[in-house]
Amino acid sequence: MNTIALVGRLTKEIELRDVGEGRFVTNNTLAVRKTFKKEGVPEADFIPFVAWGKRAELLEEYCSKGDLIALTGKMQSRSYKTESDETKYVVEMVVEDIEFIQKKAADKPAQEVTTV
């Protein structure tokens, strides 16, 4: 079984890329708090994710750096070659569902929307 659910904050602004034929993609990272603190300071895991199509468009439209969101999806691993012929390996979450929980700034109302 390959299912993952995460709640965390976006680490950077959403950048939507058009990959042709009307398809869009975005890559970002979710900071997920750990349940323990190191020397009284909360720590986080930083989980890379990719969202395609309408999900990518919704993230760009409604989310900003620091927003708290919930993502469900699956993990995937892939590799690619760099220009210097070096093989790079990537493990990332592929987003299947999004829930907008809370905007970072206190003066912005929270969006609670679930999409498929």
N, C-alpha and C positions, 0 to 999 in steps of 0.2 A: 504494500500500500504506500502511495506517495502523496500525502496530504499534509499541508502545513497551514497554521493560522498564527498570525503575528499582530500585535498591537504596538505601535511605536510612532516616533516622530520622523518626519522627512528631514534629511540632512542637507538638502539643497533644493533650489527652485526646480520645477519641472520644465524640462526642455523637450518639446515634441519634435520628432523628426519624421519627415515624409519619406517613406522607402519606395515610393512609386505605386502606381495604380490605385491611388487613394488610400493607401494603408499607412497608418501612423504607429510609431513606437516611442516609448520613453524608457530610459534606464535611470535608476536612482538608488538610494540606500535608505533603509529604515533603521533608526536607532531604537533598539528594544532594550528597555531597562532590565538589568539582572535583579534577582530577588535579594541579593546581598549587597552590602556596601563595603568598600575598602577604605579604611581609615575615616569612616563616617561620610564618605562621598559616594553617591550612587554611581554604579558603572553600567555600561551598556554593551550589547553586541551590535555590530553594524552588519546588517544583512542586505546584500545587493538584490534588486528585483528588476524585472522587465515587465512592462505592460504593453499590450498590443491593441490596436483598433479603438473601439469606443471607450474602453477602459483607460487607455492612454489619453484620449481627448478629455474625458471627465476629470482625470487627475490634473491636467493642465488648466482646465477651466475653474475648478473649485479648490485646488490645493496650493499652498505656499510652503516654503521652508519653515520647519518648526511645527506644522500642523500635526495633530494626533489623528492617526487613521488606523483602521484594522484591515488587514489583507488576508485573504485565503487563496490558496493555490497549490502548486507543486514545485518541488526542487528539480532542477535540471543541471547537468554538467555538460560542458562543451569545450572545445579547444579551437585555436586558430593560430595561424602563422603570422609573425610580425614581418616588417619589411626586411629585417636582418635575418630572416629564416629561423627565428626562434619560436618554439611552440609555447603558447600561453594557455593555461587551463583556467576555466571560470566555472564556479558553482553559484547559481542564482535562483531566486524564486520567480516562477512564472505566475503572474497575477490572474486569478479567475474571478474574484469577487472583491469589492471595495466597500467599506463603510466609513463615511466621513464622521469623525467623532467630535473634534474640537479644534477651532482655529487657535493659533498660537497667541495672538493679541487678545487681551481681555475685552476690548471694545468691539470685537467682531462677533456676531452671533454664530453659534455652532450649527453646522450642517449635519443632519442625520439622514443620510440617504444610502440605500443599498442598491447596487446594480449587479447585473449578471455579466 
